[in-house]
């Protein structure tokens, strides 16, 4: 839900400030922003951030199945 995503994003931002190539954190950030986009008002900012984090999760996590699955939440057929 949007409330949970909003609470989790600052923690993910902290993790990414320490380790910018942390694929799983990018994947969860993509998921959180996608949740905020879909369920929190369709704000373009969240859609753009979801895309950016999904691309980073794919770039840094080619061997991390969970990071890739979370990135796929954004990059699903017909998705945002």
C-alpha positions as CSV (number, residue, x, y, z in Angstrom):
1,X,0.0,0.0,0.0
2,X,1.1,3.6,-0.5
3,X,1.7,4.2,3.2
4,X,4.1,1.3,3.5
5,X,5.9,2.3,0.3
6,X,6.3,5.8,1.6
7,X,7.8,4.5,4.9
8,X,10.2,2.2,3.1
9,X,11.6,4.6,0.5
10,X,13.7,6.6,2.9
11,X,15.4,3.4,4.2
12,X,16.0,2.3,0.6
13,X,17.5,5.8,-0.2
14,X,19.8,5.4,2.8
15,X,20.9,2.0,1.6
16,X,21.5,3.3,-1.9
17,X,23.5,6.3,-0.6
18,X,25.9,3.7,1.0
19,X,25.9,1.3,-1.9
20,X,24.6,2.8,-5.1
21,X,24.9,-0.5,-7.0
22,X,22.8,-2.5,-4.6
23,X,20.5,-4.1,-7.1
24,X,17.9,-5.5,-4.6
25,X,17.4,-2.0,-3.0
26,X,16.9,-0.6,-6.5
27,X,14.3,-3.4,-7.2
28,X,12.4,-2.7,-4.0
29,X,12.6,1.1,-4.7
30,X,11.1,0.4,-8.2
31,X,8.3,-1.6,-6.6
32,X,7.6,1.1,-4.0
33,X,7.5,3.9,-6.6
34,X,5.3,1.8,-8.8
35,X,2.9,1.2,-5.9
36,X,2.8,4.9,-5.2
37,X,2.2,5.6,-8.9
38,X,-0.7,3.1,-9.2
39,X,-2.3,3.5,-5.8
40,X,-1.2,6.9,-4.8
41,X,-2.4,9.3,-7.5
42,X,-0.7,8.4,-10.8
43,X,2.0,11.1,-10.3
44,X,4.5,11.1,-13.1
45,X,7.4,11.5,-10.7
46,X,6.8,8.1,-9.2
47,X,6.5,6.5,-12.6
48,X,9.8,8.0,-13.7
49,X,11.5,6.9,-10.4
50,X,10.1,3.4,-10.8
51,X,11.6,3.2,-14.3
52,X,15.0,4.6,-13.2
53,X,15.2,2.1,-10.3
54,X,14.0,-0.8,-12.4
55,X,16.7,-0.1,-15.0
56,X,19.3,0.1,-12.2
57,X,18.1,-3.2,-10.7
58,X,18.5,-4.9,-14.1
59,X,21.9,-3.2,-14.7
60,X,23.4,-4.1,-11.4
61,X,21.6,-7.3,-10.6
62,X,21.9,-9.5,-13.7
63,X,22.5,-12.5,-11.4
64,X,20.0,-11.5,-8.7
65,X,16.7,-13.2,-9.4
66,X,14.8,-11.2,-6.7
67,X,16.1,-7.8,-8.0
68,X,15.1,-8.8,-11.5
69,X,11.7,-9.9,-10.4
70,X,11.1,-6.6,-8.6
71,X,12.3,-4.7,-11.7
72,X,9.8,-6.7,-13.7
73,X,6.9,-5.2,-11.7
74,X,7.6,-2.0,-13.5
75,X,8.5,-3.6,-16.9
76,X,5.5,-5.9,-17.3
77,X,3.7,-6.0,-20.7
78,X,1.2,-3.3,-20.8
79,X,2.5,-1.9,-17.6
80,X,3.5,1.6,-16.6
